[in-house]
Amino acid sequence: MPFAAIRARIGPGGIIVLASVLTALLFALATYPGHWAKRKSGDYFDIDSMMRLVEVRDIVNGRGWYDPVLTQVMRPEGVAMHWSRLVDGPVAGLMALFRPLASAATAETIALTLWPFGLMIAFFALQARIAMRLAGPKITMAALLPALVIAATADWSTHHFLIGNIDHHGAMIVLVLALLALAPSLAAHRGAAIAAGVLVAMIPAVAIEGVPYAVAFLAWAVFAWVIYPARFGQTASLFYGAIAVAGTGFFALLVGPERYSLAQCDVYSLPYAAVLAGGGVGMVAVTRIASGAKSMIVRLGATIPVAALALGVMALTGAECFGGPYHMISPDLQAIWLDRIVDARSLGVLFFGAPMLYSLLLLAPLVALGATIWFTVTATGDERANWWLVLVMLVAGLATMFIQLRGLMFVAAFAVAPCAVLVTRLRPLPDTGRVSAGRYAAWMAAWLGSFAILHYAFIPTNSSAGSMQQAVAAPTRDGLSAVVDTDCMLAASHEELAALDPAVVLSMPGLGVPILLHTPHRIWAATFHRFGQDIVDSLAFFTAADPRQAAAAHAGAYLAVCMTSRESRVYSASAQSGLITQLMAGNPPSWLLPISLQQNTALRIYRIVAPGR
């Protein structure tokens, strides 16, 4: 059937869905087998996804919806995690759905495949829709292929849709892109306005890291109404009303009664719900009353009391949240742990350490930023309003990167549509009879500037980041260089530990989640800020030259160390005489009794005996 006939039968929306599904299938066929092999071998692991799997298994096995406490830890009261049930729930639902049809392990594998794959289809469909709407009616369909191709190469975003990646990042990217996709319909369609309001509330309910983008969208929506009241005023009250209702609804859905009054800045809690509800109701009143005002200044001024209300509500319900979601992190925790996580560091700091590396990472986003500025300046009317939103989102993402590099995953996603439109508008037009060399060169340059994955391929292997890793790499011993699961992340690595009688296992934080996932033991710490002082204490224990006094409090517990992990090497390099260095050199102190029998594994297990014995 000719393409024109298919398009006429299923419409542009159907074309987008069909093309997105095919693109996702091709992407999965190209990447999933290799990625799955890396996961099976231990060459790749994602601690966030492993922690999510721990939570999902808890739900499937009967843990309460409002009970986020990890009890398999050394703290008597447990550790309450800050991750949203809005992601736990669907993954757990997939597992429960397939358990009657397959073994628990098979049902888990199906869920670990379907969840990221479904998000990936949504990612491609949203990117195509955004690019096609931004391209304009004359070249709408021409933007489809560039959008899908460029989206497939946006590695910092697509990485979160690979098999087994079930952390919240993929869902966050899709939610924010859905806001961008709804923006052109916000003024004209009541359903789009309501859906956009629900999404604005859902973003912080899934993860607080999305707040900058929800705020950026809200700022754009406010100014769109201030500048174009006749158009955006028609649905503004529905949009803000949906924010208030959804913000309250998510609070009831996610927060148990015992936590109603708590201000928890790193998770959706009372301060965020109160701001959404109060601010939403306030803006409903403002847009209903002031939409008829003739002066733009009057309309803008009418929003100031609502902003003051939102700030006041935040101050009353959780003033500490003005310090950000991680305000509770102590200087010790920042210095000894958080500053060693690359994607949690500031782009400004990292850039000066490896300018070539980060210049290449930023190339596609900078091409997108330049294109967006150009399109914003040259556009008119509603088209300009839509480009303003893309510009605001890109700037918000880049600003976030100067706080934490992980903001690049959003920037990479925002860059796709502007790059696709640039490629589409610069394409040579054979129907003119001539194709100028300059036009063709500009078109090729736009393509090359948009391929993020191509830019990464040129990152020099001798960059400062690579040199840093080589500097902290300790020599391997006992043939451990041949061990496949080099970072002790596989269940097979933990079989011996899992067979031991349940007890506390002292380990470095990076080994905490695999122990949680693969054994019945309790852990000391894991690589999440909610463990706080436990992280500081565990790292101090392993880097101390003689921690026997601390060990005395844990007599009878196990101690596990991964001999080949980057974490072990980094801390060994910074503590030449520390316990971790002694263990990696094969010189355990007398108060550690080796109990590992599988000497060809990277995981070493000891029992802590009375110090001095």
C-alpha positions as CSV (number, residue, x, y, z in Angstrom):
1,M,0.0,0.0,0.0
2,P,1.5,3.4,-1.0
3,F,2.6,5.7,1.9
4,A,-0.1,8.3,0.9
5,A,-2.8,5.7,1.3
6,I,-1.5,4.5,4.7
7,R,-1.3,8.1,5.9
8,A,-4.9,8.8,4.7
9,R,-6.2,5.6,6.4
10,I,-4.5,6.0,9.9
11,G,-3.8,9.8,10.0
12,P,-0.7,11.6,11.2
13,G,-1.2,10.3,14.8
14,G,-1.2,6.7,13.5
15,I,1.8,7.3,11.4
16,I,3.7,8.6,14.5
17,V,2.7,5.6,16.6
18,L,3.6,3.1,13.9
19,A,6.9,4.7,13.1
20,S,7.8,5.0,16.8
21,V,7.0,1.3,17.4
22,L,9.1,0.3,14.4
23,T,11.9,2.6,15.6
24,A,11.7,1.1,19.1
25,L,11.8,-2.4,17.8
26,L,14.8,-1.7,15.6
27,F,16.6,0.1,18.5
28,A,15.8,-2.9,20.8
29,L,17.0,-5.4,18.2
30,A,20.3,-3.5,17.9
31,T,20.9,-2.8,21.6
32,Y,19.0,-5.2,23.8
33,P,21.0,-8.4,23.1
34,G,24.3,-6.8,23.8
35,H,23.1,-4.9,26.8
36,W,21.5,-8.0,28.2
37,A,24.8,-9.9,27.7
38,K,26.6,-7.1,29.6
39,R,24.1,-7.4,32.5
40,K,24.4,-11.1,32.6
41,S,28.2,-11.0,32.6
42,G,28.4,-8.2,35.2
43,D,30.1,-5.8,32.8
44,Y,27.2,-3.4,33.2
45,F,25.1,-2.7,36.3
46,D,22.8,0.1,37.4
47,I,22.6,0.5,41.1
48,D,19.4,2.6,40.9
49,S,17.6,-0.1,38.9
50,M,18.8,-2.8,41.3
51,M,17.4,-0.7,44.2
52,R,14.1,-0.2,42.4
53,L,14.0,-4.0,42.0
54,V,14.4,-4.5,45.7
55,E,11.4,-2.2,46.3
56,V,9.3,-3.8,43.6
57,R,10.0,-7.3,45.0
58,D,8.9,-6.0,48.4
59,I,5.6,-4.9,47.0
60,V,5.0,-8.1,45.1
61,N,5.7,-10.0,48.3
62,G,3.2,-8.1,50.3
63,R,4.8,-4.9,51.6
64,G,2.3,-2.1,52.1
65,W,1.9,0.6,49.5
66,Y,2.5,3.3,52.1
67,D,5.5,1.5,53.7
68,P,8.7,2.6,51.9
69,V,11.0,1.4,54.8
70,L,13.8,-1.0,54.1
71,T,14.0,-3.3,57.1
72,Q,16.9,-5.4,55.7
73,V,19.4,-2.9,57.2
74,M,21.4,-2.5,60.3
75,R,19.4,0.4,61.7
76,P,16.7,-1.0,64.1
77,E,14.1,1.5,62.7
78,G,15.1,0.7,59.0
79,V,15.7,3.2,56.3
80,A,12.7,4.9,54.6
81,M,13.5,5.3,50.9
82,H,12.6,8.4,48.9
83,W,11.5,6.8,45.6
84,S,8.0,7.0,44.3
85,R,5.4,4.3,44.2
86,L,4.3,5.8,40.9
87,V,7.2,3.8,39.3
88,D,7.3,0.9,41.7
89,G,3.6,0.2,41.1
90,P,3.6,-0.4,37.3
91,V,6.7,-2.5,37.4
92,A,5.3,-4.6,40.3
93,G,2.0,-4.8,38.4
94,L,3.7,-6.3,35.4
95,M,5.5,-8.8,37.5
96,A,2.2,-9.8,39.2
97,L,0.5,-10.0,35.9
98,F,2.9,-12.6,34.4
99,R,3.6,-14.6,37.6
100,P,0.5,-16.9,37.0
101,L,1.9,-17.6,33.5
102,A,5.6,-18.1,34.2
103,S,8.1,-18.6,37.0
104,A,8.9,-15.7,39.3
105,A,12.3,-15.2,37.6
106,T,10.7,-15.2,34.1
107,A,8.0,-12.8,35.2
108,E,10.6,-10.5,36.6
109,T,12.6,-10.6,33.3
110,I,9.5,-9.8,31.3
111,A,8.8,-6.8,33.5
112,L,12.4,-5.6,33.3
113,T,12.0,-5.7,29.5
114,L,8.5,-4.4,28.9
115,W,8.7,-1.4,31.2
116,P,11.7,0.3,29.6
117,F,10.5,-0.8,26.1
118,G,7.1,0.8,26.7
119,L,8.8,4.1,27.8
120,M,11.0,4.0,24.8
121,I,8.1,3.8,22.4
122,A,6.6,6.8,24.2
123,F,10.0,8.6,24.0
124,F,10.2,8.2,20.2
125,A,6.5,9.1,19.7
126,L,6.7,12.2,21.8
127,Q,9.9,13.4,20.1
128,A,8.3,12.9,16.7
129,R,5.2,14.7,17.7
130,I,7.1,17.7,19.2
131,A,9.4,18.0,16.1
132,M,6.5,17.7,13.6
133,R,4.5,20.4,15.5
134,L,7.5,22.7,15.7
135,A,8.4,22.2,12.1
136,G,5.2,23.8,10.8
137,P,2.4,22.6,8.6
138,K,4.4,22.8,5.3
139,I,7.1,20.4,6.4
140,T,5.3,18.4,9.1
141,M,5.9,14.9,7.7
142,A,9.4,15.7,6.6
143,A,10.4,16.2,10.2
144,L,9.3,12.7,11.2
145,L,12.4,10.7,10.1
146,P,15.0,13.2,11.4
147,A,13.3,13.3,14.8
148,L,13.3,9.5,15.1
149,V,16.9,9.1,13.9
150,I,18.3,11.9,16.1
151,A,16.3,10.6,19.1
152,A,17.8,7.2,18.6
153,T,21.3,8.7,18.9
154,A,20.6,10.8,22.0
155,D,22.6,8.3,24.1
156,W,22.3,10.2,27.4
157,S,18.5,9.8,27.1
158,T,18.0,6.5,25.3
159,H,20.4,4.8,27.8
160,H,17.5,5.0,30.3
161,F,15.3,2.8,28.1
162,L,17.7,-0.1,27.8
163,I,16.6,-3.5,29.1
164,G,16.5,-3.8,32.9
165,N,16.7,0.0,33.5
166,I,13.7,0.5,35.7
167,D,14.8,3.5,37.8
168,H,12.7,6.7,37.6
169,H,14.9,8.6,35.0
170,G,13.2,7.1,31.9
171,A,9.8,7.9,33.3
172,M,10.8,11.4,34.1
173,I,12.1,12.1,30.6
174,V,8.9,10.8,29.1
175,L,6.7,13.0,31.5
176,V,8.6,16.2,30.7
177,L,8.5,15.5,26.9
178,A,4.8,14.9,27.3
179,L,4.4,18.4,28.7
180,L,6.3,19.8,25.6
181,A,4.1,17.8,23.3
182,L,0.9,19.1,24.9
183,A,2.0,22.8,24.9
184,P,0.8,23.6,21.3
185,S,-2.7,22.4,22.2
186,L,-2.8,23.9,25.7
187,A,-4.8,27.0,24.6
188,A,-7.3,25.3,22.2
189,H,-8.2,22.0,23.8
190,R,-9.7,21.5,27.2
191,G,-8.4,17.9,27.5
192,A,-4.9,19.0,26.7
193,A,-5.1,21.7,29.4
194,I,-6.3,19.2,32.0
195,A,-3.7,16.6,31.0
196,A,-0.9,19.2,31.2
197,G,-2.0,20.2,34.7
198,V,-2.0,16.5,35.8
199,L,1.5,16.1,34.4
200,V,2.9,19.2,36.2
201,A,1.7,17.6,39.5
202,M,2.9,14.2,38.5
203,I,6.5,15.2,37.8
204,P,7.4,16.0,41.4
205,A,5.3,13.1,42.6
206,V,7.6,10.8,40.6
207,A,10.9,12.5,41.4
208,I,11.9,15.8,42.8
209,E,14.7,16.1,40.2
210,G,11.9,17.0,37.7
211,V,10.8,20.1,39.7
212,P,13.0,22.6,37.6
213,Y,11.2,21.5,34.5
214,A,7.7,21.7,36.0
215,V,8.6,25.2,37.3
216,A,10.0,26.2,33.8
217,F,6.7,25.0,32.2
218,L,4.6,26.9,34.7
219,A,6.7,30.1,34.1
220,W,6.1,29.7,30.4
221,A,2.3,29.1,30.9
222,V,2.0,32.2,33.1
223,F,3.7,34.4,30.6
224,A,1.8,32.9,27.7
225,W,-1.4,33.9,29.5
226,V,-0.1,37.3,30.4
227,I,0.9,38.0,26.8
228,Y,-2.0,36.2,25.0
229,P,-5.0,36.4,27.5
230,A,-7.7,36.0,24.9
231,R,-6.2,32.7,23.6
232,F,-4.7,31.1,26.7
233,G,-7.3,32.4,29.1
234,Q,-9.9,30.0,27.6
235,T,-8.3,27.0,29.2
236,A,-6.1,28.5,31.9
237,S,-8.5,27.8,34.8
238,L,-8.8,24.1,33.7
239,F,-5.0,23.8,33.6
240,Y,-4.4,25.3,37.1
241,G,-7.4,23.5,38.5
242,A,-6.0,20.2,37.3
243,I,-2.7,21.1,39.0
244,A,-4.5,21.7,42.4
245,V,-6.7,18.6,42.2
246,A,-3.9,16.3,40.9
247,G,-1.4,17.7,43.4
248,T,-3.8,16.8,46.2
249,G,-4.7,13.4,44.7
250,F,-1.1,12.3,44.4
251,F,-0.5,13.3,48.0
252,A,-3.3,11.1,49.1
253,L,-2.1,8.3,46.8
254,L,1.6,8.4,47.9
255,V,1.7,9.6,51.4
256,G,0.5,7.6,54.4
257,P,-1.4,9.2,57.2
258,E,1.5,9.0,59.6
259,R,3.6,11.2,57.2
260,Y,0.9,13.8,56.4
261,S,2.5,16.5,58.4
262,L,6.2,15.7,57.6
263,A,8.3,17.9,55.3
264,Q,10.5,15.6,53.3
265,C,12.3,17.7,50.8
266,D,13.7,14.8,48.7
267,V,10.3,13.2,48.1
268,Y,6.8,14.3,47.3
269,S,5.4,15.4,50.7
270,L,3.3,18.1,52.3
271,P,5.3,21.2,51.2
272,Y,5.1,20.3,47.5
273,A,1.4,19.2,47.6
274,A,0.5,22.4,49.5
275,V,2.2,24.6,47.0
276,L,0.5,22.9,44.0
277,A,-2.9,23.0,45.7
278,G,-2.6,26.6,46.9
279,G,-0.9,27.9,43.8
280,G,-3.3,26.1,41.5
281,V,-6.4,27.5,43.3
282,G,-4.9,30.9,43.3
283,M,-4.1,30.9,39.6
284,V,-7.7,29.7,38.9
285,A,-9.0,32.7,40.6
286,V,-6.5,35.1,38.9
287,T,-7.1,33.8,35.4
288,R,-10.8,34.0,35.8
289,I,-10.8,37.5,37.2
290,A,-7.9,39.2,35.3
291,S,-8.2,37.6,31.8
292,G,-10.3,40.6,30.7
293,A,-7.8,43.2,32.0
294,K,-6.5,45.2,29.1
295,S,-3.1,45.9,30.5
296,M,-0.4,43.3,30.4
297,I,1.1,44.9,33.5
298,V,-2.2,44.3,35.4
299,R,-2.3,40.7,34.5
300,L,1.3,40.1,35.4
301,G,0.8,42.0,38.7
302,A,-2.2,39.8,39.5
303,T,0.1,36.7,39.6
304,I,2.4,38.2,42.2
305,P,0.1,37.5,45.2
306,V,-0.1,33.9,44.0
307,A,3.6,33.6,43.9
308,A,3.8,35.1,47.4
309,L,1.1,32.6,48.5
310,A,3.1,29.7,47.1
311,L,6.3,30.9,48.8
312,G,4.4,31.5,52.1
313,V,2.9,28.0,52.0
314,M,6.3,26.5,51.4
315,A,7.8,28.5,54.3
316,L,5.0,27.3,56.6
317,T,5.0,23.7,55.6
318,G,8.7,23.1,54.9
319,A,11.0,26.1,54.9
320,E,14.0,23.8,54.9
321,C,13.0,22.7,51.3
322,F,14.2,26.1,50.1
323,G,17.7,24.5,50.6
324,G,16.9,21.9,47.9
325,P,16.1,18.2,48.2
326,Y,19.6,17.3,49.5
327,H,19.8,20.1,52.2
328,M,20.3,17.4,54.9
329,I,23.5,16.1,53.4
330,S,26.3,16.8,55.9
331,P,29.7,18.3,54.8
332,D,31.3,14.9,55.7
333,L,28.9,13.0,53.5
334,Q,29.4,15.5,50.7
335,A,33.2,15.3,50.9
336,I,33.7,11.6,51.4
337,W,31.0,10.3,49.1
338,L,28.8,12.6,47.0
339,D,31.8,14.5,45.5
340,R,33.1,11.2,44.1
341,I,30.0,10.6,42.1
342,V,30.7,12.1,38.6
343,D,27.1,12.7,37.5
344,A,26.3,14.3,40.9
345,R,29.0,16.9,40.4
346,S,28.7,20.4,38.8
347,L,29.3,20.7,35.1
348,G,31.4,23.8,35.8
349,V,33.8,21.8,38.0
350,L,34.0,18.9,35.7
351,F,34.4,20.9,32.5
352,F,37.7,22.5,33.6
353,G,39.1,19.0,34.5
354,A,38.2,17.6,31.0
355,P,37.2,20.3,28.6
356,M,37.5,18.1,25.5
357,L,35.2,15.4,26.9
358,Y,32.5,17.8,28.1
359,S,32.7,19.9,25.0
360,L,31.8,16.8,22.9
361,L,29.0,15.9,25.3
362,L,27.5,19.4,24.9
363,L,27.9,19.7,21.2
364,A,24.4,18.5,20.2
365,P,22.7,20.5,23.0
366,L,24.5,23.6,21.9
367,V,23.5,23.1,18.3
368,A,19.9,22.7,19.6
369,L,20.2,25.8,21.7
370,G,21.5,27.9,18.7
371,A,18.7,26.6,16.5
372,T,16.1,27.3,19.1
373,I,17.2,30.9,19.6
374,W,17.2,31.4,15.8
375,F,13.7,29.8,15.4
376,T,12.4,31.8,18.4
377,V,13.6,35.1,17.0
378,T,12.2,34.4,13.5
379,A,8.9,32.9,14.5
380,T,5.6,34.7,15.0
381,G,2.4,34.2,17.0
382,D,1.7,30.8,18.5
383,E,4.8,29.4,16.8
384,R,7.0,31.8,18.7
385,A,5.3,30.8,22.0
386,N,6.0,27.2,21.4
387,W,9.7,27.9,20.6
388,W,9.9,30.0,23.7
389,L,8.9,26.9,25.7
390,V,11.6,24.8,24.1
391,L,14.2,27.6,24.9
392,V,13.0,27.8,28.5
393,M,13.3,24.1,28.9
394,L,16.8,23.9,27.4
395,V,18.0,26.7,29.6
396,A,16.5,25.1,32.6
397,G,18.3,21.9,31.8
398,L,21.6,23.5,31.2
399,A,21.2,25.5,34.4
400,T,20.5,22.2,36.2
401,M,23.7,20.7,34.7
402,F,25.7,23.4,36.5
403,I,24.4,21.9,39.7
404,Q,24.6,18.2,38.8
405,L,25.8,16.7,35.5
406,R,22.9,14.2,35.5
407,G,20.7,17.1,34.1
408,L,22.3,16.2,30.7
409,M,19.8,13.4,30.2
410,F,17.0,16.0,30.1
411,V,19.1,18.4,27.9
412,A,19.8,15.6,25.5
413,A,16.1,14.9,25.2
414,F,15.2,18.5,24.7
415,A,17.8,18.9,22.0
416,V,16.2,16.3,19.7
417,A,13.3,18.3,18.3
418,P,15.2,21.6,17.6
419,C,17.9,19.6,15.8
420,A,15.3,17.6,13.8
421,V,13.6,20.9,12.7
422,L,17.0,22.4,11.8
423,V,17.8,19.4,9.6
424,T,14.4,19.5,8.0
425,R,14.5,23.2,7.2
426,L,18.0,23.0,5.8
427,R,17.4,20.0,3.6
428,P,18.2,20.3,-0.1
429,L,15.1,20.6,-2.2
430,P,15.5,18.7,-5.5
431,D,12.2,20.0,-6.9
432,T,13.9,23.4,-7.4
433,G,16.1,21.8,-10.0
434,R,19.4,22.8,-8.3
435,V,21.0,22.0,-5.0
436,S,23.7,24.5,-4.0
437,A,26.9,23.2,-2.4
438,G,26.5,25.6,0.5
439,R,22.9,24.4,1.2
440,Y,24.0,20.8,1.1
441,A,27.0,21.5,3.3
442,A,24.8,23.2,5.9
443,W,22.4,20.3,5.8
444,M,25.2,17.8,6.4
445,A,26.6,19.9,9.2
446,A,23.2,20.0,10.9
447,W,23.0,16.2,10.7
448,L,26.5,15.8,12.1
449,G,26.0,18.3,14.8
450,S,22.8,16.5,15.9
451,F,24.3,13.0,16.3
452,A,25.2,12.9,20.0
453,I,26.4,9.3,19.9
454,L,28.8,10.2,17.1
455,H,30.3,13.0,19.3
456,Y,30.8,10.6,22.1
457,A,32.8,8.3,19.8
458,F,35.4,11.0,19.5
459,I,35.9,11.3,23.2
460,P,39.6,10.7,23.7
461,T,40.5,7.6,25.7
462,N,43.3,9.5,27.4
463,S,41.0,12.2,28.7
464,S,41.4,13.3,32.3
465,A,38.4,11.2,33.3
466,G,40.1,8.1,31.9
467,S,43.4,9.1,33.5
468,M,41.8,9.5,36.8
469,Q,40.3,6.0,36.7
470,Q,43.7,4.6,35.7
471,A,45.4,6.4,38.6
472,V,43.1,4.8,41.2
473,A,43.1,1.3,39.6
474,A,44.9,-1.1,42.0
475,P,46.9,-4.0,40.5
476,T,44.8,-7.2,40.2
477,R,46.0,-10.3,42.0
478,D,45.2,-14.1,42.2
479,G,44.1,-14.0,38.5
480,L,41.2,-11.7,39.4
481,S,41.6,-9.9,36.1
482,A,40.0,-12.9,34.4
483,V,37.0,-12.8,36.6
484,V,34.0,-11.9,34.5
485,D,31.6,-10.3,37.0
486,T,34.3,-7.7,38.0
487,D,32.0,-5.6,40.2
488,C,30.3,-8.4,42.2
489,M,26.8,-7.4,41.0
490,L,25.5,-10.8,39.9
491,A,23.4,-13.2,42.0
492,A,26.0,-15.9,41.2
493,S,28.7,-13.9,43.0
494,H,26.6,-13.9,46.2
495,E,25.6,-17.5,46.3
496,E,28.2,-18.3,49.0
497,L,27.2,-15.3,51.1
498,A,23.5,-16.0,50.6
499,A,23.9,-19.5,52.0
500,L,25.3,-18.3,55.3
501,D,23.1,-17.8,58.3
502,P,21.3,-14.3,58.1
503,A,23.3,-11.6,59.8
504,V,24.6,-8.1,59.3
505,V,27.1,-7.7,56.5
506,L,29.6,-4.8,56.7
507,S,30.6,-3.6,53.3
508,M,31.3,-0.5,51.4
509,P,28.2,1.4,50.3
510,G,28.5,0.3,46.7
511,L,28.1,-3.3,47.6
512,G,25.0,-2.7,49.8
513,V,22.3,-3.0,47.1
514,P,23.6,-6.2,45.5
515,I,23.7,-7.8,49.0
516,L,20.1,-6.6,49.6
517,L,19.0,-7.9,46.2
518,H,20.7,-11.3,46.2
519,T,20.9,-12.4,49.9
520,P,18.8,-12.5,53.1
521,H,21.3,-10.5,55.1
522,R,21.1,-7.0,56.5
523,I,23.4,-4.3,55.2
524,W,25.2,-1.3,56.9
525,A,24.9,1.2,54.1
526,A,24.0,1.7,50.4
527,T,24.8,4.4,47.9
528,F,21.7,6.6,48.6
529,H,21.7,9.8,50.6
530,R,18.9,8.5,52.9
531,F,21.6,6.2,54.5
532,G,23.4,9.5,55.5
533,Q,25.7,8.9,58.5
534,D,25.8,5.2,57.8
535,I,27.7,5.9,54.5
536,V,30.2,8.1,56.4
537,D,30.7,5.5,59.1
538,S,31.1,2.6,56.7
539,L,33.7,4.5,54.6
540,A,35.5,5.7,57.7
541,F,35.6,2.1,58.9
542,F,37.1,0.8,55.6
543,T,39.6,3.6,55.2
544,A,40.8,3.5,58.8
545,A,44.2,1.8,59.4
546,D,43.0,0.0,62.5
547,P,39.2,0.0,63.0
548,R,39.3,-2.8,65.6
549,Q,37.5,-0.7,68.2
550,A,34.6,-0.2,65.7
551,A,34.7,-3.8,64.7
552,A,34.3,-4.9,68.3
553,A,30.7,-3.7,68.2
554,H,30.0,-6.0,65.3
555,A,31.6,-9.3,66.5
556,G,29.9,-12.2,64.7
557,A,28.8,-10.1,61.7
558,Y,30.1,-10.7,58.2
559,L,32.4,-8.4,56.2
560,A,32.3,-8.5,52.4
561,V,34.6,-6.7,50.0
562,C,34.6,-6.6,46.2
563,M,38.2,-6.9,45.2
564,T,37.8,-5.4,41.7
565,S,35.2,-2.7,42.1
566,R,36.0,0.8,41.2
567,E,34.8,1.9,44.7
568,S,37.3,-0.4,46.4
569,R,40.1,1.0,44.2
570,V,39.2,4.6,44.7
571,Y,39.1,4.4,48.4
572,S,42.2,2.2,48.5
573,A,44.1,4.9,46.6
574,S,43.0,7.5,49.1
575,A,43.8,5.5,52.1
576,Q,47.2,3.7,51.5
577,S,47.2,2.1,55.0
578,G,43.4,1.6,55.3
579,L,41.5,-1.6,55.9
580,I,40.3,-1.7,52.3
581,T,43.9,-1.5,51.1
582,Q,45.0,-4.3,53.5
583,L,42.2,-6.5,52.3
584,M,42.9,-5.9,48.6
585,A,46.6,-6.7,49.3
586,G,45.6,-10.1,50.8
587,N,46.6,-9.0,54.4
588,P,43.4,-9.1,56.5
589,P,43.8,-8.2,60.2
590,S,43.8,-10.9,62.8
591,W,40.2,-10.1,63.8
592,L,38.8,-11.1,60.4
593,L,38.3,-14.8,59.7
594,P,38.3,-15.6,56.0
595,I,35.3,-17.8,55.1
596,S,35.3,-17.5,51.3
597,L,35.7,-20.9,49.6
598,Q,35.3,-19.7,46.0
599,Q,38.7,-18.1,45.5
600,N,38.1,-17.3,41.8
601,T,35.4,-14.8,42.6
602,A,35.9,-11.1,43.2
603,L,33.8,-11.1,46.4
604,R,35.7,-11.9,49.6
605,I,33.8,-12.8,52.7
606,Y,35.1,-12.7,56.3
607,R,33.6,-13.1,59.8
608,I,34.4,-10.5,62.4
609,V,35.8,-12.3,65.5
610,A,36.7,-10.7,68.8
611,P,39.5,-8.1,68.0
612,G,42.8,-9.4,69.3
613,R,42.1,-13.1,68.7
